[in-house]
Amino acid sequence: MRQGFLTGLILIFFLLVGCRTDIAGDEPNVNDESLSHFPPVVFPEDNTQSDAKFILGKELFYNKKLSRDGSISCATCHKPEFAFGDNLATTPGINNLPGTRNVPSLANVAYHPYFTREGGVPSLEMQVLVPIQEHNEFDFNIVHIVERLKNDVQINEMSLEAYGQEISSFTLVRAIANFEREIISNKSKYDNYLQGNESLSDDEFSGLQLFKSERLNCSSCHHGFDFTDYSFSNNGLYQDYEDIGRYRVTRDSSDIALFKTPSLRNLEFTSPYMHDGSLNTIDEVIDHYENRVQEHPNLDSRIKNFDLSENEKFQLKAFLKTLSDYSLLDNTNLHHE
């Protein structure tokens, strides 16, 4: 995706749907019974939460008519069984065109301050346009999608109920974003531990202490309720990167090969890892940070090689697996009938 594409995307979005980026309100996610250790989910003023919007958004999220040849949908890449990520290094688009990046999980995307791995898109509503227009994904145009969907009586009725108008570019992007804000993951074993409802094993607790230690420094980037600070960093994966990362947006050389820090939640379900899906297992990720960090001009100063015993590796991995939220995978409210 080129810088010009992102600029054009923003312009197209404002022309088509007049998006407002201010947010207000404090509606909690309707699909979650307890957000006691999470901040409330907030919705834009022009896209407040409702069941009707959620239902329309879910229908569109799983609808293959959004792609040019009708072969893929949002759920083709963001699969519920993989915490709304995928198990491929990069997921192909229409005509089996190769993907360019590893698919990120959509779990807790409602809390992200910006989107795409270089952070070039400021709202979920705008992000919906990215795969639609990307040639290696949907390779389509929102105007043509709306023309196609206007023939669908059910979708038009759902749009009328949700937004008071038939399907349009305005309702399409907002409905999908509304659905995605409902993909909340906060019922892992670690969440239960924080709420005093479950205990960690000795190995899991030791792994937590390692995770938070200055020696490993994992929590300097992966902290907070979603285990990410949403910052951009280079983690020494390569000396030379094919993907220029945040530099696409800023054209600042200090941003070359910087990518948004991902959440560690549900990493048990979201392999392979890194922006290009080049590391296949949690063990490979630990090995990378232990002794394979590559020198790079923009390497984050917080990242340093460390030594772990085999038992410590086991304990660290045991803790990381406590971030797995099996209830998200089983949440049929988020699945398509």
Secondary structure, 3 states (H helix, E strand, C coil): CCHHHHHHHHHHHHHHHCCCCCEECCCCCCCCCCCCCCCCCCEEHHHCCCHHHHHHHHHHHCCHHHCCCCCCCHHHHCEHHHCCECCCCCCCCHHHCCCCCCCCCCCCHHHCCCECCCCCECCHHHHCHHHHHCCCCCCCCHHHHHHHHCCCHHHHHHHHHHHCCCCCHHHHHHHHHHHHCCCCCCCCHHHHHHCCCCCCCHHHHHHHHHHHCCCCCHHHCCCCCCCCCCCEEECCCCCCCCCCECHHHHCCHHHCCEEECCCCCCCCCCCCECCCCCECCHHHHHHHHHHCCCCCCCECCCCCCCCCCHHHHHHHHHHHHCCCCHHHHCCHHHCCC
